[in-house]
Amino acid sequence: MWRPPDKIRHSLPEDRPPTADEARRARLFSPLTLASGLVLHERSWVPAMVPWRSTEEGVVTPDVLDWYGRFAEGEPGVIVVEATGIRDVPSGPLLRIGHDRFVTGLSQLVRRVRERSGGRTRLFIQLIDFLRIRRRPARDKFFARLLQVTDAHRKNLARWTGDARWEEANEEAVRRMLAAQDDEAHDELLDRREIEALRYGARERVTDVHERHIRDLPLILPALFAAAAARAKDAGFDGVELHYAHAYTMASFLSALNTRADSYGGSLEGRARLPLEVYAAVREAVGPSFTLGCRFLCDDVIEGGNRVDDATYFGTAFARAGMDFLSLSTGGKFEDAKQPKEGEAAYPYTGPSGYECMPTAVSDARGPFARQVPKQARIRTAIRAAGLSTPTVVAGGIGTFVQAEGILAREEADLVAAARQTLADPDWFLKLRLGRGAEIRRCIYTNYCEALDQRHRQVTCQLWDREQLDAPDVPLSSDGNRRLVAPRFRR
């Protein structure tokens, strides 16, 4: 992952965990009723994390049940199940919901969370669509098979060499000549997308309207999201979180880089059009009493992308449309991702925007803790200024009671999410509520977990994944070297 130039190592922020009596009066442990009528027992939130535990066909496994069941034992207000694909297409060991056959396994997941949390935790599922991205090809393979040779290449070679005969050269000669050149020459001979395909792997964009399946996304996606949400409702989930964040399809429609000229891009209104149409289709499918919100970005971070002013517009539009909650994240884009190795795909959390999404203990002078909350608070302020009461969820480097309670007290958010701290200690919210905060295993923000995710390995935490490996009934990673769930908390 990218690191800021300053590379200042920050200590964990001090905390003052509450007594059990103080916790009973704390804002963090107060209930919240959503517009859908769903009551959240407290304002703690476990955001979606991809644990790489489903089958290659996207089916729920015992490891998936153990993962979410372990979080449920900590009794948070909300758990959001990982980004779950709405299409019935291969996508590796990521959960899918693009067909009715997935409902049985997802229903088991709902029951597991209900049982382990004593019915206290509300369970949402995050629905995602993503466009195709290819692995970075070997150089010889790219020039021999993947590059589509055009007259533009012939003209570029003629200009670059000063030899007009290249304008009539056959395809194989052009391929051999291009393959023989270095990176500097390729900058002159290939276009921007071809260079990207060579050095990073080809990636589809929502602006590729010359491709029919991309052009028709506004015709296809509302129904796909609606059908997926209806399956989630049938499976027993309390609600759905529409994934409008990071590097994926819906966030790309929202992005300022979306220059589509078909009324689904360009202006703020145009960029919001499809996300709002998707929401409307889903709402019609699930009805007003099923909780429905979205996750989107307070800041894209990348050059030419959205900033907080864009996000305040979108947040207000989503609230006005009737969403029950708005969960806020940051960055995590392909545009500034680190170049992958040959045979690997670009990972959208390796550049500066990825760092802002998941900052580590090594940071700049601002530090990593609750780093994005001021931006996220501006979105809530704009929503309230518009006369709307839609609750917002903040996230990013939050791992103490003092942080969470302060955010709520200052009205910077209505709910507080923590992914890495909850992975480090799935019981930390419960321990705080019981007045046992001194027993919390605190995340040290090295992003060990994120590095596993980047390599598509089962995600664990370095603070507990080597403990008691020989204990009975402890599920182990596929290599047998790590436990897959945190040790149990004895109440």
Residue, then its C-alpha position, 0 to 999 in steps of 0.5 A: m500500500w502507498r504511504p505518505p511521504d512523511k511516514i510519522r508513526h502514530s501511537l494509538p489514541e488514548d481511551r477512557p472506557p466507560t463503566a457499565d453505568e456510564a455505558r447505559r447512558a452513552r449515546l453509542f448504546s442508545p437506540l435509533t429508529l430508522a424511517s423504515g421502522l426498524v429499531l437499532h438497539e445501539r449505534s455501533w456498526v460493523p461495515a462490509m468486509v470481504p473475508w474470502r470464505s465463500t465457494e468459487e461459486g459464491v455459496v455460503t460455507p461453514d467458514v462464512l457462517d463462522w465469520y459472521g457468527r463470531f461478529a454477532e457474538g459481540e452484539p453490535g447494532v448492525i452488521v453489514v454482510e460483505a459486497t455480494g454480487i448481483r449478477d449470476v456470473p463467476s467472481g471467485p470466492l465472493l458471495r453472490i445473490g444473482h439467482d434464487r439458488f443462493v437464498t438457502g445459504l444466505s438464510q442460514l447466514v441470517r439465522r446464525v447471526r440471529e442466534r449468536s447475537g440473541g436477536r440483538t444485531r440487525l443484519f444488512i447485506q451489501l449489494i454490488d455490481f462491478l465491471r470487468i478488469r483483466r490481470r496484467p498480461a505478460r508483455d509477449k502475450f499482449f503484443a502477440r494476442l491481446l492488442q487489436v492492431t489498427d491503422a492508428h498503430r501503422k500511422n504512429l510507426a510511420r511517423w515515429t520511424g520516418d518510414a511511410r512504408w509502415e502505413e501499409a505493413n501487415e499485422e504481424a509486422v506491426r506486432r513484432m515492431l511494437a513488441a520490440q520497443d521500450d516503454e518510452a516508445h510505447d508512450e508514443l505508439l500506443d494510446r492511453r487505454e492500450i498502455e493501461a492494458l499493457r501495464y495494469g490490465a484492461r479495465e472497463r469503464v462506465t464511459d465505454v458506451h461504444e460497447r453495448h453492454i456498457r451503454d445499456l447499464p442504465l437499462i439493466l442494473p435497476a432490475l438486477f439490483a431489485a431482484a437481488a434485494a428481493r432475494a435478500k428480503d426473502a432470505g430474512f435480512d433486515g435490510v440492504e446496503l446498495h454499494y455506491a462506493h469505491a472502484y465499482t460500477m455505481a461509484s463510477f456513475l457518480s464520479a466526476l470522471n463519468t463523462r457519458a453524454d446520454s443523461y447518465g453522466g456529466s452534471l451532478e444531476g446526470r451522475a446521480r440519475l442511475p443511482l437514484e433509479v436503482y434505488a427507486a427500483v429496489r424500493e418498489a421491489v421490497g416496499p417501504s418497511f424494508t430498510l434500504g440505504c447505500r454506501f458512497l464516498c465522501d471524497d474520491v481523492i483521485e485527480g478529477g474525481n468527486r470531492v466533498d461538495d459533490a458528496t453533499y449533493f449526492g447525500t442530500a439527493f439520496a436522503r430526499a429520495g427516501m433512503d433509510f441510512l447513508s454510510l460514508s467511506t473514502g477513496g479506494k479507486f483504480e485510477d491511482a492504484k499501484q501497478p500489479k505484477e504480471g498475472e495479477a489484477a490491479y487492486p484499488y486500495t494500493g494508491p493514495s486513495g486507498y490509503e485514505c480509505m484505510p490509513t495505517a499507524v504510519s501517517d502524515a501529521r494529520g494522523p490516521f485516526a478518524r481522519q475522514v470524519p470532518k468531511q463525512a460530518r459536512i455531508r450530514t450537516a448538508i442533509r440537516a440543512a435541507g430539512l432531512s433527518t436521514p442518519t449517517v454512518v461514519a468510518g475510518g480509523i475509529g477504535t475507541f469509545v472516546q472517539a465514537e462517543g465524541i463523534l455522536a456528541r458533536e453530531e458529526a454522525d448518527l452511527v459509528a462504524a469500525a471494520r479493523q477494530t471489530l476484526a481485531d476484537p469482535d466483542w469490543f462494543l459488548k465489552l464497552r457496554l459491559g464496563r469491561g473496556a480494559e479487556i479490549r484487544r486494540c487494533i494496531y493499524t498495520n493493515y495486515c488484514e488488508a494485505l491478505d485481502q489484496r492477495h485474495r487470502q482468507v482475512t484474519c488479524q495478526l493479533w489473534d490468528r496464531e493463538q491456540l491453533d490446536a484448540p478443538d473446533v477452531p476453524l483453520s485457514s486453507d494452509g492450516n497456519r492461521r485460525l479463522v475466527a478470534p478466540r471467544f470472550r468469556r462473559 
